[in-house]
Amino acid sequence: MSTSNKTAEESLEERTEAAASAYQSKAYRYYALAVLTLVYIFNFVDRQIIVILSEYIIEDLDLSLAQYGTLSGIAFAAIYCVFGIPIARYADKGNRRNVIAVSVTVWSVFTALCGSVQNFWQLFAARFGVGIGEAGGSPPAHSMVSDIFPENERATALSIYSLGVYGGILVGYIGGAYLVQWFDWRIAFVVVGVPGVLLALLLRFTVKEPPRGFSARTKSGAAAANAAMEPDAEENSFMDVIRLLWSRKAFRHLAFACALHAFVTYGVGNFMVIFLSRVHDMPTLEIGKVYGLVAGIGGLLGTFAGGWLSDKLAGRSGNKNWYIWIPMISTLAAIPFALNTFLVMDSGMTAAVSWLVPVFFGGFYLAPCIAMTHGMVGLRMRALSSAILFFMLNLIGLGLGPILTGFAADLLTPAYQDDAVRYAMSLTVLVNIWCAIHYYLCTKTLKQSLADAPD
């Protein structure tokens, strides 16, 4: 072995030992989780800022609702899905923290560039760029969180990380509404994009890459830390992970349930601003403040509750089906409250406030579903398994939800005018029934799929 290779290996071992020592501290584990969650908040600010700015963009660039649905959905989702899997594959073998830091920089720069576009296709291309960057955000972060926290705390930790979804919506809606009032929609993209570069530096230089399998509790004390630092002897190919997950009937149903859940979430959420503006004549600033608070706070509470409640009920009963029963029950519970918002409420304020219950229930699913996906695979498969789950979730949910809701609204417009949006969104909500069926079918084979997971 050459001197340079020996030195590099010693340096890697020293960094790994330092990281293992740092993560022994509960305070440092939660610091790392806080930084990753902050990154995810900016992920969703940059992803969802287009929603609060929708009416201004539609008017300025002369877009149809289907074109807007394309920009807020498939333009981002397609490239996100294409790049997500190879980036996650690299993250399973390399330094996940560095992957995330580079990804934050890329999506932040492209978000800022959205402010310079002059037509539909230029904005479409810029959204592609945002998707490339954000493809490298969540799967490596999921893998890091699963290594940092033990199995009985994992869904709760992932629920805290997933708060970034609704934290981003809260910041994006309220901040975007004020920015578009003070400046214009183009400046709003620049203002929310630039801080991401600074956040990437914070992550790179203050968060350590956790050792693979650090949270494993098969041994105790120093022996556990040493075992966690040992590299896996066997590497798994992309097709190995695909075959493993596809062989799990529970995962197939889980992935499709998550995709349909996201179909409703994005199909409805990306049109809420247009619904409140056109149907209830609600000003953009008021939408940003009221609906932003409702969606943000309701989603934050629901996301944390889903992970925490799943961990508690599964731990108390010893039945891990609770990780899926919780999303199934909450998905069905959201339907009547959502239809009430669109079809019954007679003012923008009451409609926006009534959305608190559906968005609360809608946040329950993500953390327990990620935790169960990780439970079906080995240590060096976690980022890729998250990417495969998110491939389904984003391609069907984010990719098709907004565009099909937009097409439905365009088709209904000649007959119902502005009310077409409310009826199109109501149809989208009913997909939750289909979603719940797949959650139920997942529970039939979940126990065996978890038991058969490789080390």
For each residue, the residues with C-beta under 8 A, 3 or more apart:
1: 5 6
2: 5 6
3: 6 7
4: 7 8
5: 1 2 8 9
6: 1 2 3 9 10
7: 3 4 10 11
8: 4 5 11 12
9: 5 6 12 13
10: 6 7 13 14
11: 7 8 14 15
12: 8 9 15 16
13: 9 10 16 17 229
14: 10 11 17 18
15: 11 12 18 19 208 209
16: 12 13 19 20 211 229
17: 13 14 20 21 229
18: 14 15 21 22 208
19: 15 16 22 23 208 209 210 211
20: 16 17 23 24 211 214 225 228 229
21: 17 18 24 225
22: 18 19 25 28 208
23: 19 20 28 29 32 148 208 210 211 214
24: 20 21 28 225
25: 22 28 29
26: 29 30
27: 30 31
28: 22 23 24 25 31 32
29: 23 25 26 32 33 148 149
30: 26 27 33 34
31: 27 28 34 35 206 207
32: 23 28 29 35 36 144 148 207 208 210
33: 29 30 36 37 145 148 149 157 160 161
34: 30 31 37 38
35: 31 32 38 39 202 203 206 207
36: 32 33 39 40 100 141 144 145 161 203 207
37: 33 34 40 41 160 161 163 164 167
38: 34 35 41 42 164 199
39: 35 36 42 43 100 104 137 141 164 199 203
40: 36 37 43 44 137 138 141 161 162 163 164 165 167 168
41: 37 38 44 45 163 164 167 168 171
42: 38 39 45 46 104 108 168 192 195 196 199
43: 39 40 46 47 104 107 134 137 138 164 168
44: 40 41 47 48 164 165 166 167 168 169 172
45: 41 42 48 49 168 171 172 175 192
46: 42 43 49 107 108 111 130 134 168 172 192 193 196
47: 43 44 50 76 130 134 168
48: 44 45 51 52 168 169 172 173
49: 45 46 52 53 111 172 176 188 189 192
50: 47 53 54 57 71 72 114 127
51: 48 54 72 172 173 269 270 272 273
52: 48 49 172 173 176 177 180 273 284 287 288 292
53: 49 50 56 57 176 180 185 188 189
54: 50 51 57 58 68 72 270 273 274
55: 58 59 273 274 277 284
56: 53 59 60 180 184 185 284
57: 50 53 54 60 61 63 68 71 123 185
58: 54 55 61 62 63 65 68
59: 55 56 62
60: 56 57 185
61: 57 58 117 118 119 120 123
62: 58 59
63: 57 58 67 68 71 120
64: 67 68 406 410
65: 58 68 69 274 406 407 409 410 413 421
66: 69 70 403 406 407 410
67: 63 64 70 71 120 406
68: 54 57 58 63 64 65 71 72 274 402 406
69: 65 66 72 73 270 271 402 403 404 405 406 407
70: 66 67 73 74 75 124 402 403 406
71: 50 57 63 67 68 75 76 120 123 124 127
72: 50 51 54 68 69 75 76 266 270 402
73: 69 70 76 77 266 270 398 399 400 401 402 403
74: 70 77 78 398 399 400 402 403
75: 70 71 72 78 79 123 124 127 128 131
76: 47 71 72 73 79 80 127 128 130 131 134 398
77: 73 74 80 81 131 394 395 397 398 399
78: 74 75 81 82 128 131 395 399
79: 75 76 82 83 128 131 132 135
80: 76 77 83 84 131 132 134 135 390 394 398
81: 77 78 84 85 135 390 391 394 395 399
82: 78 79 85 135
83: 79 80 86 87 131 132 135 136
84: 80 81 87 88 135 136 139 387 390 391 394
85: 81 82 88 89 238 384 387 388 391
86: 83 89 90
87: 83 84 90 91 99 103 135 136 139 140 387
88: 84 85 91 92 136 139 140 383 384 386 387 388
89: 85 86 92 93 238 383 384 387
90: 86 87 93 94 99
91: 87 88 94 96 99 136 139 140 143 383 384
92: 88 89 143 236 380 381 382 383 384
93: 89 90 235 380
94: 90 91 98 99
95: 98 99 209
96: 91 99 100 140 141 143 144 209 383
97: 100 101 140 144 203 204 207 208 209
98: 94 95 101 102 204 209
99: 87 90 91 94 95 96 102 103 136 140
100: 36 39 96 97 103 104 136 137 140 141 203
101: 97 98 104 105 200 201 203 204
102: 98 99 105 106 136 200
103: 87 99 100 106 107 133 134 135 136 137
104: 39 42 43 100 101 107 108 133 137 196 197 199 200 203
105: 101 102 108 109 133 196 197 200
106: 102 103 109 110 129 132 133 136
107: 43 46 103 104 110 111 129 130 131 132 133 134 137 196
108: 42 46 104 105 111 112 133 193 194 195 196 197 199 200
109: 105 106 112 113 129 133 193 197
110: 106 107 113 114 126 127 129 130 132 133 193
111: 46 49 107 108 114 130 189 192 193 196
112: 108 109 115 189 190 193 194
113: 109 110 116 117 126 129 189 193
114: 50 110 111 117 123 126 127 130 189 193
115: 112 185 186 187 188 189 190 193
116: 113 186
117: 61 113 114 122 123 126
118: 61 122
119: 61 122 123
120: 61 63 67 71 123 124
121: 124 125
122: 117 118 119 125 126
123: 57 61 71 75 114 117 119 120 126 127
124: 70 71 75 120 121 127 128
125: 121 122 128 129
126: 110 113 114 117 122 123 129 130
127: 50 71 75 76 110 114 123 124 130 131
128: 75 76 78 79 124 125 131 132
129: 106 107 109 110 113 125 126 132 133
130: 46 47 76 107 110 111 114 126 127 133 134
131: 75 76 77 78 79 80 83 107 127 128 134 135
132: 79 80 83 106 107 110 128 129 135
133: 103 104 105 106 107 108 109 110 129 130 136 137
134: 43 46 47 76 80 103 107 130 131 137 138
135: 79 80 81 82 83 84 87 103 131 132 387
136: 83 84 87 88 91 99 100 102 103 106 133 139 140
137: 39 40 43 100 103 104 107 133 134 140 141
138: 40 43 134 141 142 386 390
139: 84 87 88 91 136 142 143 383 384 386 387 390
140: 87 88 91 96 97 99 100 136 137 143 144 383
141: 36 39 40 96 100 137 138 144 145 161
142: 138 139 145 146 158 161 370 374 382 383 386
143: 91 92 96 139 140 146 147 374 382 383 386
144: 32 36 96 97 140 141 147 148 209 210
145: 33 36 141 142 148 149 154 157 158 161
146: 142 143 149 154 158 215 371 374 382
147: 143 144 210 211 212 213 214 215 379 382
148: 23 29 32 33 144 145 157 210 214 215
149: 29 33 145 146 153 154 156 157 215
150: 153 154 215 216 217
151: 154 215 217 375
152: 311 315
153: 149 150 156 157 311
154: 145 146 149 150 151 157 158 215 311 371 374
155: 158 159 306 307 308 310 311 314 323 367 368 370 371
156: 149 153 159 160 304 307 308 311 367
157: 33 145 148 149 153 154 160 161 307
158: 142 145 146 154 155 161 162 307 366 367 370 371
159: 155 156 162 163 303 304 305 306 307 308 366 367 368
160: 33 37 156 157 163 304 307
161: 33 36 37 40 141 142 145 157 158 164 367
162: 40 158 159 165 303 307 363 366 367 370
163: 37 40 41 159 160 166 167 300 303 304
164: 37 38 39 40 41 43 44 161 167 168
165: 40 44 162 168 169 299 303 363 366
166: 44 163 169 170 295 296 297 298 299 300 302 303 359 363
167: 37 40 41 44 163 164 170 171 296 300
168: 40 41 42 43 44 45 46 47 48 164 165 171 172
169: 44 48 165 166 172 173 269 292 295 296 299
170: 166 167 173 174 292 293 295 296 297 299 300
171: 41 45 167 168 174 175 296
172: 44 45 46 48 49 51 52 168 169 175 176 192 292
173: 48 51 52 169 170 176 177 287 288 291 292 295 296
174: 170 171 177 178 288 289 292 293 296
175: 45 171 172 178 179 188 191 192 288
176: 49 52 53 172 173 179 180 188 192 288
177: 52 173 174 180 181 284 285 287 288 289 292
178: 174 175 181 182 285 288
179: 175 176 182 183 187 188 191 192
180: 52 53 56 176 177 183 184 185 188 284
181: 177 178 284 285
182: 178 179
183: 179 180 186 187 188 191
184: 56 180 187 188
185: 53 56 57 60 115 180 188 189
186: 115 116 183 189 190
187: 115 179 183 184 190 191
188: 49 53 115 175 176 179 180 183 184 185 191 192
189: 49 53 111 112 113 114 115 185 186 192 193
190: 112 115 186 187 193 194
191: 175 179 183 187 188 194
192: 42 45 46 49 111 172 175 176 179 188 189 195
193: 46 108 109 110 111 112 113 114 115 189 190 196
194: 108 112 190 191 197 198
195: 42 108 192 198 199
196: 42 46 104 105 107 108 111 193 199 200
197: 104 105 108 109 194 200 201
198: 194 195 201 202
199: 38 39 42 104 108 195 196 202 203
200: 101 102 104 105 108 196 197 203 204
201: 101 197 198 204 205
202: 35 198 199 205 206
203: 35 36 39 97 100 101 104 199 200 206 207
204: 97 98 101 200 201 207
205: 201 202
206: 31 35 202 203
207: 31 32 35 36 97 203 204
208: 15 18 19 22 23 32 97
209: 15 19 95 96 97 98 144
210: 19 23 32 144 147 148 214
211: 16 19 20 23 147 214 225 228 229
212: 147 228 231 232 379 380
213: 147 216 227 228 379
214: 20 23 147 148 210 211 225 228
215: 146 147 148 149 150 151 154 228
216: 150 213 219 224 227 228 379
217: 150 151 220 224
218: 224 227
219: 216 223 224 227
220: 217 223 224
221: 224 225
222: 225 226
223: 219 220 226 227
224: 216 217 218 219 220 221 227 228
225: 20 21 24 211 214 221 222 228 229
226: 222 223 229 230
227: 213 216 218 219 223 224 230
228: 20 211 212 213 214 215 216 224 225
229: 13 16 17 20 211 225 226
230: 226 227
231: 212
232: 212 235 378 379 380
233:
234:
235: 93 232 380
236: 92 240 241 378 380 381
237: 240 241
238: 85 89 241 242 384
239: 242 243
240: 236 237 243 244 381
241: 236 237 238 244 245 377 381 384 385 388
242: 238 239 245 246 388
243: 239 240 246 247
244: 240 241 247 248 376 377 381 454
245: 241 242 248 251 252 255 373 376 377 385 388
246: 242 243 251 252
247: 243 244
248: 244 245 251 252 376 445 449 452
249: 252 253 441 444 445 449
250: 253 254 372 376 442 443 444 445 446 448 449
251: 245 246 248 254 255 373 376 449
252: 245 246 248 249 255 256
253: 249 250 256 257 438 439 441 442
254: 250 251 257 258 324 369 372 373 389 438 439 442 446
255: 245 251 252 258 259 373 388 389 392 393
256: 252 253 259 260 392 396 438
257: 253 254 260 261 327 328 365 369 435 436 438 439 442
258: 254 255 261 262 365 366 369 389 392 393 397
259: 255 256 262 263 392 393 395 396 397
260: 256 257 263 264 396 397 431 432 434 435 438
261: 257 258 264 265 327 331 362 365 393 397 432 435
262: 258 259 265 266 393 394 396 397 398 401
263: 259 260 266 267 396 397 400 401 428 431 435
264: 260 261 267 268 362 397 401 428 429 431 432 435
265: 261 262 268 269 362 397 401
266: 72 73 262 263 269 270 397 398 401 402
267: 263 264 270 271 397 400 401 402 404 405 425 428 431
268: 264 265 271 272 338 401 405 425 428 429
269: 51 169 265 266 272 295
270: 51 54 69 72 73 266 267 401 402 405
271: 69 267 268 274 275 402 405 406 409 421 424 425
272: 51 268 269 275 276 291 295 355 425
273: 51 52 54 55 276 277 284 287 291
274: 54 55 65 68 271 277 278 421
275: 271 272 278 279 280 342 351 421 422 425
276: 272 273 279 280 282 287 291 348 351 352
277: 55 273 274 280 281 282 283 284 287
278: 274 275 281 418 421
279: 275 276 348 351 418 419 421 422
280: 275 276 277 347 348 351
281: 277 278 348
282: 276 277 286 287 290 348 349 352
283: 277 286 287
284: 52 55 56 177 180 181 273 277 287 288
285: 177 178 181 288 289
286: 282 283 289 290 348
287: 52 173 177 273 276 277 282 283 284 290 291 292 348 352
288: 52 173 174 175 176 177 178 284 285 291 292
289: 174 177 285 286 292 293
290: 282 286 287 293 294 348 349 352 353
291: 173 272 273 276 287 288 294 295 352 355
292: 52 169 170 172 173 174 177 287 288 289 295 296
293: 170 174 289 290 296 297
294: 290 291 297 298 352 353 355 356 359
295: 166 169 170 173 269 272 291 292 298 299 355 359
296: 166 167 169 170 171 173 174 292 293 299 300
297: 166 170 293 294 300 301 356
298: 166 294 295 301 302 355 356 357 358 359 360 363
299: 165 166 169 170 295 296 302 303 359 360 362 363
300: 163 166 167 170 296 297 303 304 363
301: 297 298 304 305 360 363
302: 166 298 299 305 306 330 359 360 361 362 363 364
303: 159 162 163 165 166 299 300 306 307 363 364 366 367
304: 156 159 160 163 300 301 307 308
305: 159 301 302 308 309 360 363 364
306: 155 159 302 303 309 310 326 327 330 363 364 365 366 367 368
307: 155 156 157 158 159 160 162 303 304 310 311 367 368 371
308: 155 156 159 304 305 311 312
309: 305 306 312 313 326 364
310: 155 306 307 313 314 322 323 326 367 368 371
311: 152 153 154 155 156 307 308 314 315
312: 308 309 315 316
313: 309 310 316 317 319 322 326
314: 155 310 311 317 318 319 320 321 322 323
315: 152 311 312 318
316: 312 313
317: 313 314 322
318: 314 315
319: 313 314 322
320: 314 323 372 375 446 447 450
321: 314 324 325 443 446 447
322: 310 313 314 317 319 325 326
323: 155 310 314 320 326 327 368 369 371 372 446
324: 254 321 327 328 368 369 372 439 442 443 446
325: 321 322 328 329 439 443
326: 306 309 310 313 322 323 329 330 364 365 368
327: 257 261 306 323 324 330 331 364 365 368 369 439
328: 257 324 325 331 332 436 439 440 443
329: 325 326 332 333
330: 302 306 326 327 333 334 361 362 364 365
331: 261 327 328 334 335 361 362 364 365 432 435 436 439
332: 328 329 335 432 433 436
333: 329 330 336 337 361
334: 330 331 337 338 357 358 361 362 429 432
335: 331 332 338 339 429 430 432 433
336: 333 339 340
337: 333 334 340 341 354 357 358 361
338: 268 334 335 341 342 355 358 426 429 432
339: 335 336 342 343 344 426 429
340: 336 337 343 344 345 354
341: 337 338 344 345 351 354 355 358
342: 275 338 339 345 351 422 423 425 426 429
343: 339 340 422 426
344: 339 340 341
345: 340 341 342 350 351 354
346: 350
347: 280 350 351
348: 276 279 280 281 282 286 287 290 351 352
349: 282 290 352 353
350: 345 346 347 353 354
351: 275 276 279 280 341 342 345 347 348 354 355
352: 276 282 287 290 291 294 348 349 355
353: 290 294 349 350 356
354: 337 340 341 345 350 351 357
355: 272 291 294 295 298 338 341 351 352 358 359
356: 294 297 298 353 359 360
357: 298 334 337 354 360 361
358: 298 334 337 338 341 355 361 362
359: 166 294 295 298 299 302 355 356 362 363
360: 298 299 301 302 305 356 357 363
361: 302 330 331 333 334 337 357 358 364
362: 261 264 265 299 302 330 331 334 358 359 365
363: 162 165 166 298 299 300 301 302 303 305 306 359 360 366
364: 302 303 305 306 309 326 327 330 331 361 368
365: 257 258 261 306 326 327 330 331 362 368 369
366: 158 159 162 165 258 303 306 363 369 370
367: 155 156 158 159 161 162 303 306 307 310 370 371
368: 155 159 306 307 310 323 324 326 327 364 365 371 372
369: 254 257 258 323 324 327 365 366 372 373 389
370: 142 155 158 162 366 367 373 374 386 389
371: 146 154 155 158 307 310 323 367 368 374 375
372: 250 254 320 323 324 368 369 375 376 446 450
373: 245 251 254 255 369 370 376 377 385 386 389
374: 142 143 146 154 370 371 377 382 385 386
375: 151 320 371 372 450 453
376: 244 245 248 250 251 372 373 385 449 450 452 453
377: 241 244 245 373 374 381 382 385 453 454
378: 232 236 381 382 453 454 455
379: 147 212 213 216 232 382 455
380: 92 93 212 232 235 236
381: 92 236 240 241 244 377 378 384 385 454
382: 92 142 143 146 147 374 377 378 379 385 386
383: 88 89 91 92 96 139 140 142 143 386 387
384: 85 88 89 91 92 139 238 241 381 387 388
385: 241 245 373 374 376 377 381 382 388 389
386: 88 138 139 142 143 370 373 374 382 383 389 390
387: 84 85 87 88 89 135 139 383 384 390 391
388: 85 88 241 242 245 255 384 385 391 392
389: 254 255 258 369 370 373 385 386 392 393
390: 80 81 84 138 139 386 387 393 394
391: 81 84 85 387 388 394 395
392: 255 256 258 259 388 389 395 396
393: 255 258 259 261 262 389 390 396 397 398
394: 77 80 81 84 262 390 391 397 398 399
395: 77 78 81 259 391 392 398 399 400
396: 256 259 260 262 263 392 393 399 400 401
397: 77 258 259 260 261 262 263 264 265 266 267 393 394 400 401
398: 73 74 76 77 80 262 266 393 394 395 401 402
399: 73 74 77 78 81 394 395 396 403
400: 73 74 263 267 395 396 397 403 404
401: 73 262 263 264 265 266 267 268 270 396 397 398 404 405 428
402: 68 69 70 72 73 74 266 267 270 271 398 405 406
403: 66 69 70 73 74 399 400 406 407
404: 69 267 400 401 407 408 428
405: 69 267 268 270 271 401 402 408 409 424 425 428
406: 64 65 66 67 68 69 70 271 402 403 409 410 424
407: 65 66 69 403 404 410 411
408: 404 405 411 412 420 423 424 427 428
409: 65 271 405 406 412 413 420 421 424
410: 64 65 66 406 407 413 420
411: 407 408 420
412: 408 409 415 416 420 423 424
413: 65 409 410 416 417 420
414:
415: 412 420
416: 412 413 419 420 423
417: 413 420
418: 278 279 421
419: 279 416 422 423
420: 408 409 410 411 412 413 415 416 417 423 424
421: 65 271 274 275 278 279 409 418 424 425
422: 275 279 342 343 419 425 426
423: 342 408 412 416 419 420 426 427
424: 271 405 406 408 409 412 420 421 427 428
425: 267 268 271 272 275 342 405 421 422 428 429
426: 338 339 342 343 422 423 429 430
427: 408 423 424 430
428: 263 264 267 268 401 404 405 408 424 425 431
429: 264 268 334 335 338 339 342 425 426 432
430: 335 426 427 433
431: 260 263 264 267 428 434 435
432: 260 261 264 331 332 334 335 338 429 435 436
433: 332 335 430 436 437
434: 260 431 437 438
435: 257 260 261 263 264 331 431 432 438 439
436: 257 328 331 332 432 433 439 440
437: 433 434 440 441
438: 253 254 256 257 260 434 435 441 442
439: 253 254 257 324 325 327 328 331 435 436 442 443
440: 328 436 437 443 444
441: 249 253 437 438 444
442: 250 253 254 257 324 438 439 445 446
443: 250 321 324 325 328 439 440 446
444: 249 250 440 441
445: 248 249 250 442 448 449
446: 250 254 320 321 323 324 372 442 443 449 450
447: 320 321 450 451
448: 250 445 451 452
449: 248 249 250 251 376 445 446 452 453
450: 320 372 375 376 446 447 453
451: 447 448
452: 248 376 448 449
453: 375 376 377 378 449 450
454: 244 377 378 381
455: 378 379
